């Protein structure tokens, strides 16, 4: 996801990051190094060297830091980003289970009722178009049990949001 623009908001003590359809905040406190009143931001720009997927800032002291768009999405708990992260973790687990599985790939494909091309797309960690249910089916065939746990955030986590 590309960043279109970034601005500093000293009143909110946060960076205002504008992407394609949305504007998200990223607090100074989460950046490294942390801008302060004694060491303010003197330069801020969307970084072309990061493929416009991050921004860089320079403080009055000369220290420099960069923030990637994934840090902004994770801080704001973007649902699409969290879904992609879940799919990535499930894919890594499927790859490790495949190495231990005594079944042949042909038998796994047959049990899934899919094509070899679709099977290999499921194993591609960069493929974000696959569904969570297809990954769960694959893990079931690979003899893995997935437990989904839903719990309320702690009071401290709710206050930080």
C-alpha distance (Angstrom), angle and dihedral (degrees) to the residues before:
residue distance angle dihedral
X1 . . .
X2 3.79 . .
X3 3.79 125.2 .
X4 3.80 113.1 -130.9
X5 3.81 97.3 -169.9
X6 3.78 143.4 -16.7
X7 3.80 130.0 -153.8
X8 3.75 133.7 -178.9
X9 3.78 118.3 -122.2
X10 3.79 108.0 -165.5
X11 3.80 91.7 179.8
X12 3.83 91.1 61.0
X13 3.84 91.4 30.7
X14 3.79 89.1 -130.2
X15 3.78 143.7 107.4
X16 3.81 114.7 -111.6
X17 3.79 106.2 -141.6
X18 3.81 117.8 -166.0
X19 3.78 118.3 -159.5
X20 3.78 130.8 171.7
X21 3.81 99.1 -63.8
X22 3.76 105.9 -1.1
X23 3.75 146.3 48.0
X24 3.80 118.3 -139.8
X25 3.78 132.6 -174.8
X26 3.78 124.4 -129.5
X27 3.83 113.7 -171.1
X28 3.78 121.0 -128.0
X29 3.82 88.2 -127.7
X30 3.83 90.7 67.5
X31 3.82 93.4 51.7
X32 3.80 123.5 92.2
X33 2.98 113.9 -113.0
X34 3.80 95.4 29.5
X35 3.81 115.6 -133.5
X36 3.82 113.1 -129.1
X37 3.81 137.0 178.6
X38 3.82 88.3 -99.4
X39 3.82 93.0 46.7
X40 3.84 106.5 32.7
X41 3.79 129.7 179.7
X42 3.79 112.3 -89.2
X43 3.80 99.1 173.0
X44 3.81 131.7 26.5
X45 3.80 128.5 172.2
X46 3.80 144.5 152.2
X47 3.79 102.6 -101.4
X48 3.81 116.4 -125.6
X49 3.81 89.3 -168.7
X50 3.82 87.4 64.4
X51 3.80 90.0 51.8
X52 3.81 90.3 -105.5
X53 3.82 86.1 -69.1
X54 3.79 92.0 112.7
X55 3.77 143.7 24.9
X56 3.77 133.3 -130.8
X57 3.78 129.7 -147.3
X58 3.78 133.8 -170.7
X59 3.80 123.9 -151.8
X60 3.81 127.5 -145.4
X61 3.82 89.2 -105.4
X62 3.83 89.4 60.6
X63 3.80 94.7 -109.0
X64 3.79 114.2 137.1
X65 3.78 133.9 -155.9
X66 3.78 139.4 179.2
X67 3.79 131.9 -152.2
X68 3.81 122.3 -158.4
X69 3.80 121.1 -142.7
X70 3.82 89.7 -117.5
X71 3.81 89.7 62.9
X72 3.81 89.4 53.8
X73 3.82 92.8 47.4
X74 3.80 92.8 46.9
X75 3.82 92.7 48.5
X76 3.82 90.2 50.7
X77 3.83 91.2 43.4
X78 3.79 92.9 -128.0
X79 3.84 106.3 -161.7
X80 3.82 94.4 -139.3
X81 3.79 91.8 50.8
X82 3.82 92.1 47.7
X83 3.84 90.2 49.2
X84 3.81 91.1 51.2
X85 3.80 90.1 48.0
X86 3.82 90.6 51.8
X87 3.82 91.0 49.5
X88 3.79 90.3 49.1
X89 3.82 92.0 52.7
X90 3.80 92.0 46.5
X91 3.81 89.9 50.0
X92 3.80 92.1 52.3
X93 3.80 89.7 50.4
X94 3.81 90.8 49.2
X95 3.82 91.0 51.4
X96 3.78 91.7 51.9
X97 3.83 91.7 45.3
X98 3.80 90.4 50.2
X99 3.81 90.7 58.5
X100 3.82 90.7 54.4
X101 3.81 97.4 39.9
X102 3.81 116.0 107.0
X103 3.83 91.7 -153.1
X104 3.78 119.8 98.4
X105 3.79 118.4 -115.6
X106 3.80 88.8 -115.0
X107 3.84 90.2 56.8
X108 3.82 91.7 47.2
X109 3.81 90.2 51.3
X110 3.82 90.4 48.8
X111 3.81 92.3 49.7
X112 3.81 90.9 49.0
X113 3.81 90.1 50.1
X114 3.79 91.6 -133.4
X115 3.79 140.7 114.3
X116 3.81 125.7 -92.5
X117 3.82 89.5 -113.5
X118 3.81 91.5 54.8
X119 3.81 90.5 46.4
X120 3.80 91.6 55.1
X121 3.82 90.9 45.7
X122 3.82 87.5 56.2
X123 3.80 89.4 55.2
X124 3.82 93.1 49.6
X125 3.84 107.2 101.9
X126 3.82 91.3 -159.9
X127 3.82 93.3 56.7
X128 3.82 105.3 100.4
X129 3.81 95.0 170.8
X130 3.79 94.6 77.4
X131 3.77 118.9 99.6
X132 3.77 129.3 -117.1
X133 3.81 90.6 -125.0
X134 3.82 92.3 56.3
X135 3.81 89.3 51.9
X136 3.80 90.3 49.0
X137 3.82 89.4 51.4
X138 3.79 90.7 51.4
X139 3.80 92.2 49.1
X140 3.82 89.8 49.4
X141 3.81 90.6 54.0
X142 3.81 88.9 47.8
X143 3.83 88.5 55.5
X144 3.79 96.0 -110.2
X145 3.77 123.6 139.9
X146 3.79 117.9 -143.6
X147 3.79 120.1 -158.3
X148 3.78 117.4 -162.9
X149 3.78 112.3 -156.1
X150 3.79 121.3 -166.9
X151 3.77 118.2 -173.4
X152 3.77 137.2 158.9
X153 3.76 117.4 -97.4
X154 3.75 115.7 -103.5
X155 3.78 115.8 -101.4
X156 3.83 90.7 -107.7
X157 3.82 91.8 52.9
X158 3.83 91.3 49.6
X159 3.80 90.4 51.4
X160 3.83 91.5 51.3
X161 3.83 92.2 52.2
